[in-house]
Amino acid sequence: MRRNILLLSVLMLCHPDLAPTQMPPGNPIEYPKTITVTITNPLDISRPSEPVIIPMADIQTTSPDFNRTFFRVKRLADDGFEPLDIPSQIRLVPAAGYGEELVFLVDLAPREKKTLEIVYNPSGTEAPRYPEKTQAFEKWYTGGVNVAWENEVNAYRSYNGLLDYFAKSFAHLRLHDLPADSYHHEETWGVDPFVIGGKPGLCGLALVEGNTLVPLYAGKDSLSYVHRAFGGGAVCAGAAVKTLNRGELILEQVFSLFDSRHENHVRIIPSRKNSPVAVGMQANDGETVRFNARAGYLVSWAPAGEYGTIAHVTVFNPADFIGKTDTPQGHFLTLKPDASGAVSCLSLGAWYRVSAGQPKSQNALLNHAAFLAKCFSNPVKVDMR
């Protein structure tokens, strides 16, 4: 054995190609600059996967040399291990009043003040390849007349001024290869359990004319809609929808859906300054409705035949609430614009399939609606230095 080892050593010395090689030195990825971000939860409840939105203009004011192509968002190392990146995304919403924004999600404990770092290199390009968790399509399905967006737990589409949703059986992205058969019958991937017809669906809007609601949905001949998709990637996707009456812009809706969350963040910008807007949720046969103006939510729960049970939630800031109107087609919440001139709310759809067994009460859904409402009315505070 020793003779064989000696022979091998001699051969390696005589033939350099057989000798052990050493990797040439590389160039470490360096982030010499840091922006410190402190996020404060004002509530005494935990907020998992809380969306954080920072205008890029604010970042560039703090750090004029910030490089949007060479940065990461990091937790501070507090357990002896190098912290993983917090996946982030720079988005541009194609709607009035928006600029580019940095978006990411954080977990916050009750009353927590969490400090993060945005580390960057002022020069070069080193964009991370985070897994795709959201996507959006500006011209989707049925001849491209829908705009659609999704994360791994829910999918939504808008058409004729209506918001529809797709419920999923397992966490995945689906809209890019939805089967051509009827999505209104359950498949292994999930189902579209929401049959709308001439009703307001989710977030069908109406103008408020005195004591009358003037619908802006369901294909009135004078109405038209312009769809724009945005985002897609690790954190956020959505759509902007303009509603026009005989070519005149009436209002614009923006829907934002974040990774791992069920609800859309909805922002409505009316053309008429300080004009209130009625946000609709369609009525369903056999439904149970729970409305809490003081907490800020409307919940509907209904049996849906082969679909099992469907449920819908609208969340609003009680300070914006003007009144509620019920019609045979739906329930409408009239909300006033905030200081920015926009009406804001949250909207989500949920599904309980027949094969999974049906919940015995609305308690879990009501608790979730109350949680969302509390968070919506008490946003996190973001400070940078």
Secondary structure as UniProt FT lines:
FT   HELIX           2..14
FT   HELIX           16..18
FT   STRAND          33..40
FT   STRAND          47..55
FT   HELIX           56..62
FT   TURN            64..65
FT   TURN            68..69
FT   STRAND          71..75
FT   STRAND          88..92
FT   TURN            96..97
FT   STRAND          100..108
FT   TURN            110..111
FT   STRAND          113..120
FT   STRAND          134..140
FT   HELIX           142..144
FT   STRAND          146..150
FT   STRAND          154..159
FT   TURN            160..161
FT   STRAND          162..168
FT   HELIX           175..177
FT   TURN            183..184
FT   TURN            188..189
FT   STRAND          190..191
FT   TURN            197..198
FT   STRAND          202..209
FT   TURN            210..211
FT   STRAND          212..215
FT   TURN            221..222
FT   STRAND          223..231
FT   STRAND          236..245
FT   TURN            246..247
FT   STRAND          248..258
FT   TURN            259..260
FT   STRAND          264..270
FT   TURN            273..274
FT   STRAND          277..282
FT   TURN            285..286
FT   STRAND          288..292
FT   TURN            293..296
FT   STRAND          297..303
FT   HELIX           305..307
FT   STRAND          309..315
FT   HELIX           318..320
FT   STRAND          321..326
FT   STRAND          330..335
FT   TURN            339..340
FT   STRAND          343..352
FT   HELIX           354..356
FT   HELIX           363..377
FT   STRAND          381..384
//
